[in-house]
Amino acid sequence: MKDAEKLLSENEVAFPPAPPERLEAGLDDILCRARFQDPKVAAAISMEIAAGIVLWLINWLVYSERYCSDVWSN
C-alpha cells in the first residue's frame, strides 16, 4: 500500500479520500431505544422468511394448477 501511495505522489495523482476512523463504542454508550435486541432481530428475520415461503408456495400452487389442468385436459 505504501508503494502505491509513493507512486501516486511521485506522479502528482490525488489520493482518494480516506474513510474516517471507526469510533469505539461500548454497549453502555448506545441508548436502549436505539439498540436492536436479539429477539427483535430474530422475529424480523423470521417474518421475512415466512413471507418468502408463503409467496413461493402461492406461486407454486398457481403454476402447478395451470400446468396440471393443461396436462390433464388433453
N, C-alpha and C positions, 0 to 999 in steps of 0.2 A: 504494500500500500504506500509506503514511503517513497518507493521508486516511482510510482505513478504520480505522486504529488510533486516530486522533484522534476520529472519530465514535463509535467504541465506548467510548473512555474518557470522552467527554463524557456519554454516556448510561449510564454505570456498568455496562457489559456486560463480563463477564470475557473475557479473551483465551484462545484455545485454547493449550494448551501447545506450545511450540516444540520441534522435534526437536533433540537435541544436535548440536553441531558435529561434522562428519566429521573423523576423525583422519587425518593424513597418515602413510602407512606406506610405507617403501621395500621393495624386494624382499628386502633382507637382513634386514629385521625379521620376516619371515614364516618360520616353521620349514619346513624342507624337507619334512617329512611332512605338513604342512598345505596345501601348495600343490597345485593341480591343474596337472599338466604338460599341454601341448598334445596329445601322443599319447594320454594317458588320456582327455581330453575328447573327442577325435575318435573314439576307439574306443567310448566310451559312446554318443555320438550315432549312430554307425554301427550299433550293435547295436539301438538303439531304432527306427531307420528300417527296418532289415532285418526286425525283428519285426513292424512295421506292414505291410510289404509282404507278408510271409508270411501274416499274418492276412487281409489283403484278398484275396489270391489264393485261400486256402482258402474264404473266404466266397463269392467269385465262382464258384468251381468247384461248390460245393454248390448255390447258387441257379440257376446256369445248367443244371446237370444236371436239377434239378427242372423247370425251365421247358421244356427241350428234351424231356424224357420226356413231359411233358403235351402238348406240341405234336405230337410225332411219333407218339404213341399213337393220335391221332384219325385 
